[in-house]
Amino acid sequence: MYRDHTCGELRISDAGKKVTLAGWVQRSRKLGGMTFIDLRDRYGITQLVVEADAPAELVDAANGLGREFVIQAVGTVVERASKNPKMPTGDIEIKLDTIKVLNASLTPPFTIEDNSDGGEDLRAKYRYLDLRRNPLQKALQLRHRICHETREYLDSKGFLEIETPFLINSTPEGARDFVVPSRMNPGTFYALPQSPQTLKQSLMVAGMDRYFQIVKCFRDEDLRADRQPEFTQIDCEMSFVEQEDVLNMFEGMMRHLFKTVLGVDIPNPIPRMSWFDGMDKYGSDKPDIRYGMLLHEVTGQAQGHGFSVFDGSKYVGAIAVPGAAGWSRKQTDELTEWVKRPQVGAAGMVTVRLNEDGSVKSSVDKFFSPEDLLKIAGAAEAKTGDLLLILCGDKRKTQTRLGQLRIELGNRLGLRKPDVFAPLWLTDFPLFEWNDEENKWDALHHPFTAPKPEHLQYYYSDKPEDILKVCANAYDFVLNGTELGGGSIRIHNPKDQERMFQIIGIGKEEAERKFGFLINAFRYGAPPHGGLAFGLDRVCALFGGSDSIRDYIAFPKNNQGKDIMLGAPGIIDQKQLDELQLDLRKPE
């Protein structure tokens, strides 16, 4: 055997044992005539020692070791004279008899330490070295634990883990597809699934009753810290269920994960909020409910005073920042510039200070008396010492901007603590949204989401005002301002599915080409069914207290969708193009 113990295993109770370890040299140092070596594997670090009076060949071998050499070490466990309470193995060391170099190493391009000196691109190029670092190893161990406990829970509830194919047909699910040319069928293409949506519904028609899969999904869209072109879902579906059944089942799963993985108890039951309340109070369809500073509409109090910016707006909204009346002009000007950034898009911001001495001061004093400003402050539930921040414009756009401002304030004030968990179910979404660019209705989620049963009268109406009233039988699981999962009760009869395609502008021929198999399946006794999918990468990141999912993925892509280590995407040779009967044109 190369080893009989790991580098994180031995304790003072093992003193006197003859052991064999194997691993990587973290560091080596000489003190007096002695040589100390920190040996590392994924289980921990153990200190090795070569005594001053050791045989010359052993001393030479120890002194010849470099960082990241792979070695085998044989020796005796002894109590350390100078213990290290920060290491689990810090009470002992191994007095060496022999060292064998299993493989030498070049000098690494960056330090393999918790806090590395390597930049992000450099570490991405040498990802196999970056993954030796303790934080990333812990991140992947956390991911494994979450996957394991997910399977344990779902298996205990009667779910079957069933794989679905990656090479499927293209379906409209909100993003661009990644496509794969078919050599055997020239001129045709597979698409990589954005989700197994139609396949898991087909499994429900097939009578599988309860399905799950921890599955790769693919979306060709702009990237950021919490988004990758390939990502992993905990994908689930159930038959003979209503919304309440699904929420109870997966609320139980999240409670199980929090308890078994983190040792944390989350609220029981988890609070629920409608999409409309989320937008009106938080300016978000994924509200962070860990702190206050809610949005308040002050349109009635703000209009009619000769300030054309407010008077010409459909909506005026405000946030009261507790205790911030004393902020400097520089601070409020900087916030005003922040909301004007293209990512937010506000034209400007009005401030009102409710000073501790009882005076009221605003950036638009010439239009408003102190009494007028106090009425606005009262509508926003502001108190003495607070700073009022006001935006205006189109209602939903302004609420979204105020929601972005609220999150920024939460970050600046230290209110978004990663070790505080505030889960939430968001329900009652609109089923449709109007697409101004294409002059048509879009499904807000996906075209297999069922309308709420009580809204079927509006669903079958041709009046735009009625279509806007239709709410989806859908739900999102939100944690700390991040959507961790979402799903819905599905359409399960052909008539309702055909009506959905009609509303969003998918003609019968296109629907038959893309979804004919599913519509036809519904004609053979499809059960009522529904489900949801959790984003595994996001679950891992939030459990690990991180804003980025990349550390929880073994080989992630960068913001340009590239794998720097593999050099992907890359160019294929002409022979492959000829086999696929493809011609390339040069990018413009």
C-alpha positions, 0 to 999 in steps of 0.5 A: 500500500502507498499509505495506511493512514491519511494526513488528517487522521492521526492523533495523540492516541496514535503515539508510538505507531509505525505509519505510512503516509502519502501526499503532497509537500505543502512546505519544507523548512530547516530549523537548526539541524532538523527538517520539518515537512508539512504533508498534505492530502485532501483529509488534512496536513501532518507534520513530518520531522527528520532529526538532526542525527538521522542518516545522511541519505534521509537528510539529503532526501528531505532537503531535496524536496520541493513544493508539491512533490508527491512523496511516501513517508514512513515513520513513527507517530510521536508527540510534538514538543511545540503543539499547534492547536489550529491543526487537528493533527497539531499534537503529533508529528511523524519521526521519519525513517524513510522518504520516497519521492513518487513524483517530482513537481515543477514549481507551481505558478501560484501558492497552494494556500487558502489565500493564493497569490494567483489571479483568477485567470491563472488559477483557472488555467491550472484548475487542477492545481487550484483544486488542491487548495483547501477552500475548493476541496471543502466546496466540492465536499459540501456539494457531494454532501448536498447531493447525497442528502438530496438523494437520501431524502427523495429516495425516502419519499418514493422518488425514482432517479431516472436519466433523460437524454442530452441530445434532444430537439430544440424547445423554447425555454427562455434562452438560446440553445446549444446545438449539436450537428448530426453527422448521420442526418446531414443538415439537422441538429440536436439541441442540448436541453435547457431543462428536461421539462418535456421529458419529465412530463412524459415520465409522468404520462408514463406512470413513473409518479415521482421522478428526480434527477441531478442533471446537467442543463445548458443555456447559451446566455450572458454569464455572471457570478451565479450563472454558467452555460452548463449548470446542474439542477435537482430536477423533480416531478410528481403526479396527482398533486396540487401546488400545496403537495409540491410545496410541502414536499420540497419544503421538507427537502430543504429543511432536511438539507439545512439540518443535515448539512449545516445543522441549521433549523429554518422556519416551519412553515416557510413564509409565503408571498405573492409575486405582486407583494414581492414587487410592491414591497421589495421591488424584486421577484426574489425578495431578501427578507433578512432586513427591512427598508421596504418600498412604499408608494408615495405617488399621492403625496408627491404629486400636485406640488409643481415638481414636473418630474413627479407629476409626470410619472405613473409611480413615485416610490420611496425607501426610508434608510434608518438613521441615515439622515446624517449621511454626508452630501458626498454619500448621497451624491454617490448613491445618486450616481449609482442609480444612474448607472446603465445597470439600474437606469434611473434618471436621478434620485430625490433625497429627504432628510428627517434630521434629529433636530426635527427639521426636514431638508430635501433636494427639491425644497423649492417645490415642497414645504416641510409639511408636504415632505412630512406627509411623504415621509409618513407614507413611507413610514420614515422616522426622525433620523431617517433618510428618504430615497425617492425614485419615479417613473413606470411602476414596475421599472421604478420598483425594480430600480428601488429593489436594486437600490435596497439590495445595494444599501443592504450590502453597504450597511452589512445587513445581508449576513451570509450566516443568516438564512431567510427562505421564502416561497414566492407564488401567484406570478403572472402567467404572461408578460407583454413583449414590446420588441416582438409585439406579442405575449410571452410565457413568464416561466415556460409554456407548460405552466398551468394557469390557476384554475380560478383564472381559466375564464381569463385564460380563454378570453381574447381581451388583453386586459383579461390575459394580464389577470391570469396568474400562473400556478407557479412557485419559486423557492427564494433564499436571501435574495436568490432564486434557488428553485422554481416550478409549477403545476403543469398543463396536462390536457391538450386543450389548455396546452394548445391555448397556451401556444395560441396566446404566445404565438406558436402556430399549430405546425410549429407546435406539432414539430416541436412538441407534437409528442407531448401534446399527443401524450396528453391524449393518452390519459395524462395525470395532473402533475407538477414539480420544480427544479432547484439550482444545485450550484446556487444551493451549494454557494449559498450553503457555503456563504459565497456569492459565486457558484464557480468554486462549487463546480469542479471545472467552471467556465469564465465570463466569456463561456471559456474553459481556459484549462481545456482551451474550450471552445476550440476550432475543429479541423476541416475533416470534421466539418466535411463529415458534418457537411458544414461550411463556416463563414468568417465572423463579421 
